[in-house]
Amino acid sequence: MPGPWKDARGVIVTTTPTIEGRPIQDYLGIVTGEVIVGANLFRDLFANIRDIVGGRSGSYERILRDAREQAIEELQAEAATRGGNAVVGVDLDYEVIGDTGSMLMVSASGTAVKV
């Protein structure tokens, strides 16, 4: 069953180095997924208002969540093309890039394995 840490192909994703009860049969190499999203003028304006009055920025949170999910999906797809059915040791990184810091990069990396 697909879920946030297992896709329709059955590729499991975990931050741990192993999957309990599922011994690793083969290591297939490092896999990555990167997503770069641009900031939006109106979203930035409303986020700045939130900074002044307080509260959470739902629009930025949605963008972060969507970018993270897309990066993990790319990671799973790359693992599947290598014949893997899991990715262990996953690390998620967030970076602000661009001359004005107007772009956000979310990268996911891990080791594709067959369990």
Wavefront OBJ file of the C-alpha trace (Angstrom):
o trace
v 0.000 0.000 0.000
v 1.478 3.391 -0.981
v 2.145 5.850 1.793
v 4.498 8.690 2.642
v 7.462 6.336 3.054
v 6.521 3.624 0.552
v 5.509 4.307 -3.044
v 3.271 2.364 -5.438
v 6.283 0.276 -6.531
v 6.835 -0.762 -2.923
v 10.103 1.167 -2.466
v 10.540 1.701 1.272
v 12.341 4.849 2.473
v 13.900 5.119 5.915
v 16.450 7.283 7.703
v 17.761 4.244 9.573
v 20.679 2.161 8.234
v 18.604 -1.038 8.260
v 14.978 -2.157 8.129
v 14.044 -4.306 11.095
v 13.122 -7.824 10.059
v 14.172 -7.244 6.432
v 17.848 -8.151 5.916
v 19.665 -6.263 3.157
v 20.569 -8.649 0.335
v 22.355 -6.202 -1.969
v 23.649 -2.623 -1.879
v 22.944 -0.802 -5.157
v 24.645 2.550 -4.611
v 23.829 6.092 -3.600
v 20.629 7.606 -4.982
v 19.484 11.218 -4.872
v 16.496 13.389 -5.557
v 16.637 17.182 -5.838
v 13.893 19.741 -6.211
v 14.379 23.483 -6.653
v 11.399 25.759 -6.164
v 11.172 29.487 -6.680
v 9.666 31.929 -4.258
v 6.560 33.853 -5.210
v 6.209 37.612 -4.713
v 2.759 37.372 -3.087
v 3.765 34.439 -0.900
v 6.832 36.409 0.244
v 4.674 39.452 1.001
v 2.268 37.453 3.152
v 5.150 35.620 4.853
v 6.686 38.999 5.751
v 3.380 40.060 7.280
v 3.340 36.812 9.279
v 6.844 37.648 10.525
v 5.528 40.944 11.868
v 2.267 39.737 13.427
v 3.380 36.206 14.295
v 2.026 32.847 13.306
v 2.926 30.109 10.869
v 3.292 30.557 7.134
v 1.036 27.891 5.707
v 2.008 28.677 2.111
v 5.723 28.152 2.788
v 4.995 25.017 4.799
v 3.030 23.578 1.857
v 5.871 24.378 -0.539
v 8.420 22.710 1.753
v 6.210 19.642 2.176
v 5.568 19.341 -1.582
v 9.265 19.794 -2.438
v 10.280 17.202 0.166
v 7.724 14.694 -1.174
v 8.913 15.254 -4.753
v 12.562 14.760 -3.757
v 11.674 11.503 -1.986
v 9.679 10.345 -5.021
v 12.736 10.963 -7.245
v 14.851 9.000 -4.762
v 12.410 6.081 -4.879
v 12.255 6.135 -8.684
v 16.052 6.051 -8.986
v 16.253 3.161 -6.515
v 13.613 1.238 -8.487
v 15.492 1.722 -11.778
v 18.543 0.136 -10.108
v 16.469 -2.852 -9.023
v 16.111 -1.748 -5.409
v 13.041 -1.994 -3.234
v 14.247 0.234 -0.397
v 16.418 3.255 0.362
v 18.201 3.321 3.716
v 20.113 6.048 5.523
v 18.068 8.818 3.911
v 19.218 12.370 4.604
v 17.129 15.441 3.759
v 18.793 18.813 3.220
v 17.297 22.251 2.641
v 19.287 25.105 1.073
v 18.429 28.641 0.008
v 20.070 29.374 -3.338
v 20.158 32.114 -5.956
v 21.613 35.606 -5.950
v 18.768 36.962 -3.828
v 18.007 33.777 -1.932
v 14.747 33.443 -3.816
v 15.088 29.737 -4.573
v 14.843 26.773 -2.232
v 16.528 23.455 -2.914
v 15.425 20.284 -1.170
v 17.680 17.284 -1.665
v 17.250 13.722 -0.488
v 20.028 11.129 -0.600
v 20.420 7.586 0.598
v 21.583 4.107 -0.327
v 19.437 1.992 -2.632
v 19.211 -1.600 -1.432
v 17.392 -4.816 -2.127
v 15.761 -6.352 0.957
l 1 2 3 4 5 6 7 8 9 10 11 12 13 14 15 16 17 18 19 20 21 22 23 24 25 26 27 28 29 30 31 32 33 34 35 36 37 38 39 40 41 42 43 44 45 46 47 48 49 50 51 52 53 54 55 56 57 58 59 60 61 62 63 64 65 66 67 68 69 70 71 72 73 74 75 76 77 78 79 80 81 82 83 84 85 86 87 88 89 90 91 92 93 94 95 96 97 98 99 100 101 102 103 104 105 106 107 108 109 110 111 112 113 114 115
